[in-house]
Amino acid sequence: MIKSSVNLIAIGLAALGLLGLTPSSARAFHGSLVVCTPPAGIAIPVPVSPGLTCTDATSKIAVTLGAATGNAITNCVGNAGAPWDTWAAGGVGSKITGATAATISTLSLKFKAKTFGICNFSGDANSLGASGTGKFQFFTDAAQTIKVKGGGGSAFASVGAAGASAAIVGLVTKGFGVGQRFQAAAGIDLGDPNNGCIISCNDPFDVCPAAPGCVAINAKTDGTGQIRIDVPSNADCTGAGTPMGCCTGAGTGTC
């Protein structure tokens, strides 16, 4: 099993050291802006270049999700309780209205990151976790031919893994939901033979991969992973990981 202390590469989102939640005024809006809960089985290939070995080195990782690659993220829903029209009138963010938010249906995402370390996700004294930038776009249709007006943006995030899950956690830096928390989580398929290189490089095996090293990780949606944009608040925490980023419940979810 991959150690729970791992900090590195993969993709998707859940249960790892997330960003601390910023307390908000009791009267200020908080909660989700959009939550995508795709069904299980959507493939998320993560190429690694030039490949992870037992020697510390820099590698690039990339994730592409969308209709063009056959793995669009579905079941995306805008929060009908958010004051979209008031924000739009005030010139906030991408000025998306409530009517437009209601048309959000699917999501595409492109994310690139760099990591420094070895193939053992528990790392060594020289390891540095992965981080990078990405662009996302919401669509109204499954074929992703109709963009949601004002429904695109950019994010900066860290990438990590814990157990059989991988996650991207960061901040929206431009466009829809600017300044708010961006999160994405998916499962790492431990039964996929293409992931054997990564698995064998971790305890209890500690087997160094042959050249060129671990050049890919195959993740997939598992029915519990999500992609979401939130205005965070401890008050929204009802349990560990509910919503994503909460460590405990009853409004005490900072971690």
C-alpha positions in Angstrom: 0.0 0.0 0.0 1.1 3.5 -0.7 1.9 5.2 2.6 -0.5 7.7 4.0 2.4 10.1 4.4 3.0 10.2 0.6 3.2 13.5 -0.9 3.7 13.7 -4.7 2.0 13.0 -7.9 -1.2 11.6 -9.4 -4.5 13.4 -9.7 -7.9 13.7 -8.7 -8.7 14.5 -4.8 -9.4 13.3 -1.3 -8.1 12.8 2.2 -4.7 14.4 2.4 -3.3 17.5 4.1 -5.5 20.2 2.6 -5.3 23.9 2.7 -6.4 25.4 6.0 -10.0 26.7 5.9 -10.3 30.5 6.3 -12.9 31.5 8.8 -15.6 33.7 7.4 -18.2 36.1 8.8 -21.3 34.4 10.1 -23.3 36.5 7.6 -21.0 36.1 4.6 -21.8 33.6 1.9 -19.9 30.3 2.3 -20.3 26.8 0.8 -20.0 25.3 -2.7 -20.1 27.3 -5.9 -20.0 24.1 -8.1 -19.7 20.4 -7.3 -19.1 17.7 -9.9 -19.7 14.1 -8.8 -18.9 12.0 -11.8 -19.9 8.3 -11.8 -17.3 5.6 -11.2 -15.0 4.5 -14.0 -14.0 7.6 -15.8 -10.3 7.1 -16.8 -7.8 9.7 -15.7 -4.4 8.9 -17.3 -1.5 10.8 -15.8 1.7 10.7 -17.9 5.0 11.2 -16.1 8.0 12.6 -18.0 10.8 11.6 -18.1 9.8 9.1 -15.4 10.2 8.5 -11.7 13.1 6.3 -10.5 15.0 5.7 -7.3 17.1 8.8 -7.9 15.9 12.2 -7.0 15.0 14.1 -10.1 12.4 16.5 -11.6 9.5 15.1 -13.5 6.5 16.6 -15.2 3.0 15.3 -14.8 -0.1 16.2 -16.8 -3.8 15.6 -16.6 -6.3 16.2 -19.4 -10.0 15.7 -18.8 -12.7 16.5 -21.4 -15.0 15.3 -24.2 -12.1 15.5 -26.7 -10.2 12.8 -24.8 -13.3 10.8 -23.9 -13.2 11.5 -20.1 -15.3 14.6 -19.5 -16.3 15.2 -15.9 -20.1 15.0 -15.6 -22.8 15.7 -13.0 -21.6 19.2 -12.4 -24.2 21.4 -10.5 -24.0 25.1 -9.6 -25.2 26.0 -6.2 -28.7 27.5 -6.7 -28.4 29.1 -3.2 -25.5 31.3 -4.1 -26.3 35.0 -4.8 -25.1 34.9 -8.4 -27.2 37.8 -9.6 -26.1 40.1 -6.8 -22.5 39.2 -7.5 -22.9 39.7 -11.2 -24.5 43.2 -10.7 -21.5 44.0 -8.4 -19.0 43.0 -11.0 -17.7 40.1 -9.0 -15.5 37.4 -10.6 -16.7 36.4 -14.1 -20.1 38.1 -13.6 -22.0 34.8 -14.0 -25.7 35.0 -13.3 -28.0 32.6 -11.5 -29.6 31.6 -14.8 -26.2 30.9 -16.3 -25.0 29.0 -13.3 -28.0 26.7 -13.6 -26.8 25.5 -17.0 -23.6 24.1 -15.7 -23.4 20.4 -16.6 -19.9 19.1 -17.4 -16.3 20.1 -16.9 -13.0 20.0 -18.8 -9.6 20.4 -17.1 -6.0 20.6 -18.2 -3.4 20.6 -15.4 0.4 20.5 -15.5 2.8 20.2 -12.6 6.4 19.5 -11.7 7.6 17.3 -8.8 11.1 16.6 -7.4 11.7 13.3 -5.7 11.8 9.6 -6.2 9.2 6.9 -7.2 8.6 6.1 -3.6 5.7 8.4 -2.7 6.8 8.5 0.9 9.8 10.4 -0.4 13.2 11.1 1.1 14.9 14.0 2.7 15.2 15.8 -0.7 11.7 15.2 -2.0 9.5 18.2 -2.8 5.8 17.8 -3.5 4.2 18.5 -6.9 2.5 21.7 -7.8 1.4 23.4 -10.9 -1.2 25.3 -12.8 -4.4 24.4 -14.7 -7.3 25.7 -16.7 -10.9 24.6 -16.4 -14.1 25.2 -18.3 -17.7 24.4 -17.6 -20.1 23.4 -20.4 -23.8 23.0 -20.7 -23.7 19.8 -22.7 -22.1 16.3 -22.6 -20.3 16.8 -25.9 -18.8 20.0 -24.5 -19.6 22.2 -27.6 -21.4 24.9 -25.6 -19.3 26.8 -23.0 -21.0 28.3 -20.0 -20.5 32.0 -20.3 -18.1 33.1 -17.6 -17.6 29.5 -16.6 -13.9 29.2 -17.2 -10.9 29.9 -15.1 -7.4 29.1 -13.9 -6.0 27.6 -10.7 -2.7 27.0 -8.9 -2.6 23.8 -6.9 -0.5 21.2 -5.2 -0.8 17.5 -6.0 -0.7 14.7 -3.5 -1.7 11.1 -2.8 -2.8 9.1 0.2 -3.6 5.5 0.3 -5.5 4.8 -3.0 -6.6 8.4 -3.6 -5.0 11.3 -5.4 -5.9 15.0 -5.2 -5.3 18.4 -6.6 -5.9 21.2 -4.0 -5.4 24.9 -4.6 -6.8 28.3 -5.4 -8.7 29.7 -8.3 -6.5 32.5 -9.7 -8.6 33.8 -12.6 -12.1 33.7 -13.9 -15.0 31.7 -12.3 -14.7 31.5 -8.5 -11.5 33.6 -8.4 -9.9 33.6 -5.0 -11.8 30.5 -3.9 -10.7 26.9 -3.2 -10.3 24.4 -6.1 -10.3 20.7 -5.3 -10.3 17.5 -7.3 -10.0 14.0 -6.1 -10.0 10.6 -7.8 -8.9 7.0 -7.0 -5.6 5.4 -7.9 -6.4 2.0 -9.5 -4.2 -0.3 -7.4 -5.3 -3.3 -9.6 -4.2 -1.7 -12.8 -1.0 -3.4 -14.1 0.2 -0.1 -15.5 0.4 1.1 -11.9 2.6 -1.8 -10.9 5.8 0.3 -11.1 4.5 2.9 -8.6 3.1 0.2 -6.2 6.3 -1.9 -6.2 8.4 1.2 -5.4 6.5 1.7 -2.1 6.5 -0.2 1.1 6.5 -3.1 1.7 8.1 -3.8 -1.6 10.7 -1.1 -2.1 11.6 -2.3 -5.6 13.4 0.2 -7.9 11.8 0.3 -11.3 13.8 -0.5 -14.4 14.6 2.3 -16.9 12.9 4.5 -17.9 11.2 4.4 -14.5 7.5 5.0 -13.7 6.2 6.9 -16.7 2.5 6.9 -16.0 -0.1 6.6 -13.3 -3.7 5.5 -14.1 -6.3 7.1 -11.9 -10.1 6.9 -12.3 -13.2 8.3 -10.7 -14.5 6.0 -8.0 -17.9 7.3 -7.3 -16.8 9.2 -4.3 -14.2 11.6 -5.8 -15.3 15.1 -6.7 -14.2 18.2 -8.4 -15.5 21.3 -6.7 -15.0 25.0 -6.1 -15.9 26.3 -2.7 -16.1 29.5 -0.6 -14.6 27.7 2.5 -15.9 27.9 6.1 -15.5 25.7 9.1 -19.2 26.0 9.6 -19.8 23.7 6.6 -17.9 20.8 8.0 -20.3 18.0 9.0 -17.7 15.2 9.2 -14.2 14.2 8.1 -14.0 14.8 4.4 -17.6 16.2 4.3 -17.3 18.4 2.4 -13.8 17.8 1.1 -11.2 19.6 3.1 -12.9 19.0 6.5 -11.0 17.1 9.1 -13.9 16.7 11.6 -17.5 17.8 11.9 -19.7 20.3 13.8 -17.9 23.3 12.4 -14.5 22.2 13.6 -13.0 21.1 10.3 -9.7 23.0 10.0 -6.7 20.8 9.2 
